[in-house]
Amino acid sequence: MNFSDVKSLSNQYLMSTYNKFDISIEKGKDCTLYDINGKEYIDLTSGIGVNCLGHSNPIIVDAVKNQAQKLLHMSNLYYNENQAVLAEKLVKASNMKRVFFCNSGAEANEGAIKIARKYSTDKYKKDRTDIISLKMSFHGRTITTLSATGQDAMHEYFHPFTQGFVYSKANDIDDIKSKITDKTCAVMIELIQGEGGVVVLEKDFVKELYELCSQKDILLIADEVQTGIARTAKMFCFEHYDIIPDIVTLAKGLGGGFPIGAVLCSQKTENTLTASTHGTTFGGNPMACAVASAVVDEVCKKEFLEEVEKKGQYLKEKLSKVKNVINVRGKGLMIGFDVNNMKAIDVLNKCIENNLLILTAKNSLRLLPPLVISYSDIDKAVCILDKVINN
Ligand SMILES: *Cc1c(COP(=O)(O)O)cnc(C)c1O
């Protein structure tokens, strides 16, 4: 099929939930993508923070091939080695206690919300079920995770929403304090708000929030769906903040492109979910766990994490030197910036013309390159950005 065939077939038969850009990606190798016409792009998107080991990485290809020959799916009614092995790796890497596997970020957050409410109900009886989340947050597209998402624009349709969510300002401890009541059971945060515009939470704010939550036995849920699995040059972004959340959710990078999500629980909440209180058909299937296991082995290496840190610094420094680029921010290879002479979406569109894929987040630009990006691809990408912004 040529591009216009794909486009017209898509527009005829798919629900129009996305305003798509006019390209169709066919294949990729490392940090390079090829569209259906053979045009090459440098990928600074990783399919929105997913393909952390780049495209067609042999580590992932081999894991998929080997497992596909054995067993794709099996129910959670039986024990599974891949699941157990991956659970141990994630627990040891995070200092948490137990894992529940699912298939996506929204599902991981749904799980976290259920755990928080059950923990509180088990201990304090009913009416202690409110969850505070932050304005401009993004926690998913299900009815409950949309409720958790602190953006009015997301609450326009689909009423009635799940009750019990309260929104507070990011980086404003007094605002959170004023919203905590006897009914609060959890606070849910992204340590770096991804979709909200790459808003990095301040260390003092997070540490104070952590103390406050521990004092009041309010659970701190870290939505690390975008920040987790080495994206910020630590296995988990919470390591930058010297805290251990009560619940951590993961998805995007965990399977390196294969769908999988996870909820990690600390000692406090490790036994909250009991038989029949939660479940999933596909979650933790042998295929997803085999791939995620291979990804985790690779990205949790000390040298790998150090490289992500170095490349992140390098990319941020180069970007900061580009004329009209301002507010370069982020950690590791999760980077946001603004441009003071153009709209973000115009920069993005001109980048596509010039063989570079980047992301927007609200009115900012966002870069989530594969964590294995080479220095020469970083150089080329910044060169294209400079050309797009300043010519
Ligand atoms: C992407 C994202 C989600 C939703 O993940 P899905 O897999 O699309 O359901 C939730 N939280 C954060 C922080 C995200 O970036």
The ligand as an SDF file (V2000), in Angstrom:
LIG
                    3D

 15 15  0  0  0  0  0  0  0  0999 V2000
    1.1900    7.5900   29.2920 C   0  0  0  0  0  0  0  0  0  0  0  0
    0.8700    7.8060   30.7080 C   0  0  0  0  0  0  0  0  0  0  0  0
   -0.2190    7.1620   31.3230 C   0  0  0  0  0  0  0  0  0  0  0  0
   -1.1860    6.3000   30.5600 C   0  0  0  0  0  0  0  0  0  0  0  0
   -0.5950    5.1670   30.0480 O   0  0  0  0  0  0  0  0  0  0  0  0
   -1.3870    4.2450   28.9640 P   0  0  0  0  0  0  0  0  0  0  0  0
   -0.4740    3.0820   28.7530 O   0  0  0  0  0  0  0  0  0  0  0  0
   -1.5880    5.0950   27.7490 O   0  0  0  0  0  0  0  0  0  0  0  0
   -2.6760    3.8690   29.5940 O   0  0  0  0  0  0  0  0  0  0  0  0
   -0.4080    7.3510   32.6700 C   0  0  0  0  0  0  0  0  0  0  0  0
    0.4300    8.1390   33.3960 N   0  0  0  0  0  0  0  0  0  0  0  0
    1.4740    8.7730   32.8390 C   0  0  0  0  0  0  0  0  0  0  0  0
    2.3730    9.6040   33.6890 C   0  0  0  0  0  0  0  0  0  0  0  0
    1.7270    8.6420   31.4700 C   0  0  0  0  0  0  0  0  0  0  0  0
    2.7480    9.3020   30.9170 O   0  0  0  0  0  0  0  0  0  0  0  0
  1  2  1  0
  2  3  1  0
  2 14  2  0
  3  4  1  0
  3 10  2  0
  4  5  1  0
  5  6  1  0
  6  7  2  0
  6  8  1  0
  6  9  1  0
 10 11  1  0
 11 12  2  0
 12 13  1  0
 12 14  1  0
 14 15  1  0
M  END
$$$$
